[in-house]
């Protein structure tokens, strides 16, 4: 009976995530259009932080509870999944044009942040100082984005075929409508994610899975579901900058803010067993950069290659 209840809760969580993502993308895109803020900035900030809130909640709670395996596994697993699975699936739905500024600036920053996390973790612990450095990097990055938004973001450098066909649209709804949709959609995403994660972990523990595997797979999937539903929904609606910006911003948020705050609360042991996952996390960031660099688009075949790589990763860790 308990397993049946958890399975039903898992289904409920998926449903909430789907509807919440639909509202969240519609509201965020409306706000971006109304104030002349690029969808890329919205994707890198509001959407990325909103969809990464589950990672933050789970990892910080795990830090308080002394569950280092859940904290580390959640972040590494989520970042790997964000790129290989979510962008892979999203690219299969619709090839993703990538802003050249994102390729030249944000993606290298993701690689740099991941490499920094690797170097910090080599001594086997993420200390208060490590967390402070990551948090300072995050604050600096946010300040950069805020200055860009304040000055007025220049036109996105999309491929010519895309730029020529992208229409200038007037806001469809009132500002209040967009704000309510964004906040309401984000709230539904958060609640749905919590329901999903709790049910998934209960099912995983019932089948005897370890904390490391739970963190890298079940919890990572559960906390990445907002990014999945949001990015796929954004791509389906033609908001490609939100789709890509959401993932790039989320991965930065996960490393710089979530790991930063978590390790400032209490030093986080980084077990040697997680090093292969660290390599996959860094490698997936490099693969995303390489795929985006070619033609400034993530093609369908590249999305399929990402999904195949993730299948290989699952075979490795299982």
JOPEQUI-V566064 format. One record per residue. N is the residue number from 1. RES is the residue in one letter. SS is DSSP state (H for helix, E for strand, C for the rest). OMEGA is omega as a letter, one per 40 degrees, with the letter a starting at -180 (* if undefined). NEAR is the number of other ideal C-beta (glycine too) atoms within 8 Angstrom. Layout:
# JOPEQUI-V566064
n->N res->RES ss->SS omega->OMEGA near->NEAR
n->N res->RES ss->SS omega->OMEGA near->NEAR
This chain:
# JOPEQUI-V566064
n->1 res->X ss->C omega->a near->4
n->2 res->X ss->H omega->a near->7
n->3 res->X ss->H omega->i near->8
n->4 res->X ss->H omega->i near->7
n->5 res->X ss->H omega->a near->8
n->6 res->X ss->H omega->i near->12
n->7 res->X ss->H omega->i near->10
n->8 res->X ss->H omega->i near->8
n->9 res->X ss->H omega->i near->12
n->10 res->X ss->H omega->i near->13
n->11 res->X ss->H omega->i near->8
n->12 res->X ss->H omega->i near->10
n->13 res->X ss->H omega->i near->17
n->14 res->X ss->H omega->a near->11
n->15 res->X ss->H omega->i near->9
n->16 res->X ss->H omega->i near->13
n->17 res->X ss->H omega->i near->17
n->18 res->X ss->H omega->a near->10
n->19 res->X ss->H omega->i near->10
n->20 res->X ss->H omega->i near->18
n->21 res->X ss->H omega->i near->15
n->22 res->X ss->H omega->i near->11
n->23 res->X ss->H omega->a near->13
n->24 res->X ss->H omega->a near->18
n->25 res->X ss->H omega->i near->16
n->26 res->X ss->H omega->a near->12
n->27 res->X ss->H omega->a near->17
n->28 res->X ss->H omega->i near->15
n->29 res->X ss->H omega->i near->14
n->30 res->X ss->H omega->i near->16
n->31 res->X ss->H omega->i near->15
n->32 res->X ss->H omega->a near->13
n->33 res->X ss->H omega->a near->10
n->34 res->X ss->H omega->a near->9
n->35 res->X ss->H omega->i near->6
n->36 res->X ss->C omega->i near->5
n->37 res->X ss->C omega->a near->10
n->38 res->X ss->C omega->i near->9
n->39 res->X ss->H omega->i near->12
n->40 res->X ss->H omega->i near->15
n->41 res->X ss->H omega->i near->14
n->42 res->X ss->H omega->a near->17
n->43 res->X ss->H omega->a near->18
n->44 res->X ss->H omega->a near->14
n->45 res->X ss->H omega->a near->11
n->46 res->X ss->H omega->a near->9
n->47 res->X ss->H omega->a near->18
n->48 res->X ss->H omega->a near->17
n->49 res->X ss->H omega->i near->10
n->50 res->X ss->H omega->a near->12
n->51 res->X ss->H omega->i near->14
n->52 res->X ss->H omega->i near->16
n->53 res->X ss->H omega->i near->13
n->54 res->X ss->H omega->i near->15
n->55 res->X ss->H omega->a near->16
n->56 res->X ss->H omega->a near->12
n->57 res->X ss->H omega->a near->10
n->58 res->X ss->H omega->a near->13
n->59 res->X ss->H omega->i near->15
n->60 res->X ss->H omega->i near->12
n->61 res->X ss->H omega->i near->8
n->62 res->X ss->H omega->i near->14
n->63 res->X ss->H omega->i near->15
n->64 res->X ss->H omega->a near->8
n->65 res->X ss->H omega->i near->6
n->66 res->X ss->C omega->i near->7
n->67 res->X ss->C omega->a near->9
n->68 res->X ss->H omega->a near->12
n->69 res->X ss->H omega->i near->12
n->70 res->X ss->H omega->a near->14
n->71 res->X ss->H omega->a near->14
n->72 res->X ss->H omega->a near->13
n->73 res->X ss->H omega->i near->18
n->74 res->X ss->H omega->a near->16
n->75 res->X ss->H omega->a near->14
n->76 res->X ss->H omega->a near->15
n->77 res->X ss->H omega->i near->16
n->78 res->X ss->H omega->a near->14
n->79 res->X ss->H omega->i near->15
n->80 res->X ss->H omega->a near->15
n->81 res->X ss->H omega->i near->13
n->82 res->X ss->H omega->a near->14
n->83 res->X ss->H omega->a near->16
n->84 res->X ss->H omega->a near->15
n->85 res->X ss->H omega->a near->13
n->86 res->X ss->H omega->i near->15
n->87 res->X ss->H omega->i near->17
n->88 res->X ss->H omega->i near->15
n->89 res->X ss->H omega->a near->12
n->90 res->X ss->H omega->i near->14
n->91 res->X ss->H omega->i near->15
n->92 res->X ss->H omega->i near->9
n->93 res->X ss->H omega->a near->8
n->94 res->X ss->C omega->i near->8
n->95 res->X ss->C omega->a near->8
n->96 res->X ss->E omega->i near->13
n->97 res->X ss->E omega->a near->10
n->98 res->X ss->C omega->i near->11
n->99 res->X ss->C omega->a near->13
n->100 res->X ss->H omega->i near->9
n->101 res->X ss->H omega->i near->10
n->102 res->X ss->H omega->i near->14
n->103 res->X ss->H omega->a near->13
n->104 res->X ss->H omega->a near->7
n->105 res->X ss->H omega->a near->8
n->106 res->X ss->H omega->a near->13
n->107 res->X ss->H omega->i near->14
n->108 res->X ss->H omega->i near->9
n->109 res->X ss->H omega->i near->10
n->110 res->X ss->H omega->i near->14
n->111 res->X ss->H omega->i near->12
n->112 res->X ss->H omega->a near->8
n->113 res->X ss->H omega->i near->14
n->114 res->X ss->H omega->i near->14
n->115 res->X ss->H omega->i near->9
n->116 res->X ss->H omega->i near->12
n->117 res->X ss->H omega->i near->14
n->118 res->X ss->H omega->a near->10
n->119 res->X ss->H omega->i near->7
n->120 res->X ss->H omega->a near->12
n->121 res->X ss->H omega->a near->13
n->122 res->X ss->C omega->i near->6
n->123 res->X ss->C omega->i near->5
n->124 res->X ss->C omega->i near->8
n->125 res->X ss->E omega->i near->9
n->126 res->X ss->E omega->a near->13
n->127 res->X ss->C omega->i near->9
n->128 res->X ss->H omega->a near->8
n->129 res->X ss->H omega->i near->6
n->130 res->X ss->H omega->i near->10
n->131 res->X ss->H omega->i near->16
n->132 res->X ss->H omega->i near->10
n->133 res->X ss->H omega->i near->11
n->134 res->X ss->H omega->i near->18
n->135 res->X ss->H omega->i near->13
n->136 res->X ss->H omega->i near->8
n->137 res->X ss->H omega->a near->12
n->138 res->X ss->H omega->i near->13
n->139 res->X ss->H omega->i near->8
n->140 res->X ss->H omega->i near->8
n->141 res->X ss->H omega->i near->11
n->142 res->X ss->H omega->i near->9
n->143 res->X ss->H omega->i near->8
n->144 res->X ss->H omega->a near->8
n->145 res->X ss->H omega->i near->11
n->146 res->X ss->H omega->i near->8
n->147 res->X ss->H omega->i near->8
n->148 res->X ss->H omega->i near->9
n->149 res->X ss->H omega->a near->10
n->150 res->X ss->H omega->a near->6
n->151 res->X ss->H omega->a near->6
n->152 res->X ss->C omega->a near->6
n->153 res->X ss->C omega->i near->10
n->154 res->X ss->C omega->i near->4
n->155 res->X ss->C omega->a near->3
n->156 res->X ss->C omega->a near->11
n->157 res->X ss->C omega->i near->7
n->158 res->X ss->C omega->i near->11
n->159 res->X ss->C omega->a near->9
n->160 res->X ss->H omega->a near->6
n->161 res->X ss->H omega->i near->6
n->162 res->X ss->H omega->a near->10
n->163 res->X ss->H omega->a near->9
n->164 res->X ss->C omega->a near->6
n->165 res->X ss->C omega->a near->6
n->166 res->X ss->C omega->a near->7
n->167 res->X ss->C omega->i near->4
n->168 res->X ss->C omega->a near->4
n->169 res->X ss->C omega->i near->6
n->170 res->X ss->C omega->i near->5
n->171 res->X ss->C omega->a near->9
n->172 res->X ss->C omega->a near->5
n->173 res->X ss->C omega->i near->7
n->174 res->X ss->C omega->i near->5
n->175 res->X ss->H omega->i near->9
n->176 res->X ss->H omega->i near->6
n->177 res->X ss->H omega->a near->10
n->178 res->X ss->H omega->i near->16
n->179 res->X ss->H omega->i near->10
n->180 res->X ss->H omega->a near->9
n->181 res->X ss->H omega->a near->14
n->182 res->X ss->H omega->a near->15
n->183 res->X ss->H omega->a near->9
n->184 res->X ss->H omega->i near->11
n->185 res->X ss->H omega->i near->17
n->186 res->X ss->H omega->i near->12
n->187 res->X ss->H omega->i near->9
n->188 res->X ss->H omega->i near->14
n->189 res->X ss->H omega->a near->19
n->190 res->X ss->H omega->i near->13
n->191 res->X ss->H omega->i near->10
n->192 res->X ss->H omega->i near->17
n->193 res->X ss->H omega->i near->16
n->194 res->X ss->H omega->i near->11
n->195 res->X ss->H omega->a near->13
n->196 res->X ss->H omega->a near->15
n->197 res->X ss->H omega->a near->15
n->198 res->X ss->H omega->a near->9
n->199 res->X ss->H omega->a near->13
n->200 res->X ss->H omega->i near->13
n->201 res->X ss->H omega->i near->12
n->202 res->X ss->H omega->i near->10
n->203 res->X ss->H omega->a near->13
n->204 res->X ss->H omega->i near->12
n->205 res->X ss->H omega->i near->9
n->206 res->X ss->H omega->a near->9
n->207 res->X ss->C omega->i near->6
n->208 res->X ss->C omega->i near->4
n->209 res->X ss->C omega->a near->9
n->210 res->X ss->C omega->i near->6
n->211 res->X ss->H omega->a near->9
n->212 res->X ss->H omega->a near->11
n->213 res->X ss->H omega->i near->13
n->214 res->X ss->H omega->a near->16
n->215 res->X ss->H omega->a near->16
n->216 res->X ss->H omega->a near->12
n->217 res->X ss->H omega->a near->13
n->218 res->X ss->H omega->a near->14
n->219 res->X ss->H omega->i near->17
n->220 res->X ss->H omega->i near->16
n->221 res->X ss->H omega->a near->11
n->222 res->X ss->H omega->a near->14
n->223 res->X ss->H omega->i near->14
n->224 res->X ss->H omega->a near->15
n->225 res->X ss->H omega->i near->15
n->226 res->X ss->H omega->i near->19
n->227 res->X ss->H omega->a near->14
n->228 res->X ss->H omega->a near->12
n->229 res->X ss->H omega->a near->14
n->230 res->X ss->H omega->a near->17
n->231 res->X ss->H omega->i near->16
n->232 res->X ss->H omega->i near->14
n->233 res->X ss->H omega->i near->12
n->234 res->X ss->H omega->i near->16
n->235 res->X ss->H omega->a near->14
n->236 res->X ss->H omega->a near->8
n->237 res->X ss->C omega->i near->9
n->238 res->X ss->C omega->i near->5
n->239 res->X ss->C omega->a near->11
n->240 res->X ss->H omega->a near->12
n->241 res->X ss->H omega->i near->13
n->242 res->X ss->H omega->a near->19
n->243 res->X ss->H omega->a near->16
n->244 res->X ss->H omega->a near->17
n->245 res->X ss->H omega->i near->18
n->246 res->X ss->H omega->a near->17
n->247 res->X ss->H omega->a near->15
n->248 res->X ss->H omega->i near->15
n->249 res->X ss->H omega->i near->16
n->250 res->X ss->H omega->i near->15
n->251 res->X ss->H omega->i near->15
n->252 res->X ss->H omega->i near->16
n->253 res->X ss->H omega->a near->15
n->254 res->X ss->H omega->a near->14
n->255 res->X ss->H omega->a near->16
n->256 res->X ss->H omega->a near->14
n->257 res->X ss->H omega->a near->13
n->258 res->X ss->H omega->i near->15
n->259 res->X ss->H omega->i near->16
n->260 res->X ss->H omega->a near->16
n->261 res->X ss->H omega->a near->12
n->262 res->X ss->H omega->a near->16
n->263 res->X ss->H omega->i near->16
n->264 res->X ss->H omega->i near->9
n->265 res->X ss->H omega->i near->9
n->266 res->X ss->C omega->i near->8
n->267 res->X ss->C omega->a near->8
n->268 res->X ss->E omega->i near->13
n->269 res->X ss->E omega->i near->7
n->270 res->X ss->C omega->a near->10
n->271 res->X ss->C omega->i near->10
n->272 res->X ss->H omega->a near->5
n->273 res->X ss->H omega->a near->6
n->274 res->X ss->H omega->a near->13
n->275 res->X ss->H omega->i near->8
n->276 res->X ss->H omega->i near->9
n->277 res->X ss->H omega->i near->13
n->278 res->X ss->H omega->i near->12
n->279 res->X ss->H omega->i near->8
n->280 res->X ss->H omega->i near->11
n->281 res->X ss->H omega->i near->13
n->282 res->X ss->H omega->a near->12
n->283 res->X ss->H omega->i near->8
n->284 res->X ss->H omega->i near->14
n->285 res->X ss->H omega->i near->15
n->286 res->X ss->H omega->i near->9
n->287 res->X ss->H omega->i near->12
n->288 res->X ss->H omega->i near->13
n->289 res->X ss->H omega->a near->13
n->290 res->X ss->H omega->i near->8
n->291 res->X ss->H omega->a near->12
n->292 res->X ss->H omega->a near->13
n->293 res->X ss->H omega->a near->7
n->294 res->X ss->C omega->i near->7
n->295 res->X ss->C omega->a near->5
n->296 res->X ss->C omega->a near->13
n->297 res->X ss->E omega->i near->11
n->298 res->X ss->E omega->a near->13
n->299 res->X ss->C omega->i near->10
n->300 res->X ss->H omega->a near->8
n->301 res->X ss->H omega->i near->6
n->302 res->X ss->H omega->i near->10
n->303 res->X ss->H omega->i near->15
n->304 res->X ss->H omega->i near->10
n->305 res->X ss->H omega->i near->10
n->306 res->X ss->H omega->i near->17
n->307 res->X ss->H omega->i near->13
n->308 res->X ss->H omega->i near->8
n->309 res->X ss->H omega->i near->11
n->310 res->X ss->H omega->i near->13
n->311 res->X ss->H omega->i near->8
n->312 res->X ss->H omega->i near->8
n->313 res->X ss->H omega->i near->11
n->314 res->X ss->H omega->i near->9
n->315 res->X ss->H omega->a near->7
n->316 res->X ss->H omega->a near->7
n->317 res->X ss->H omega->a near->10
n->318 res->X ss->C omega->* near->5
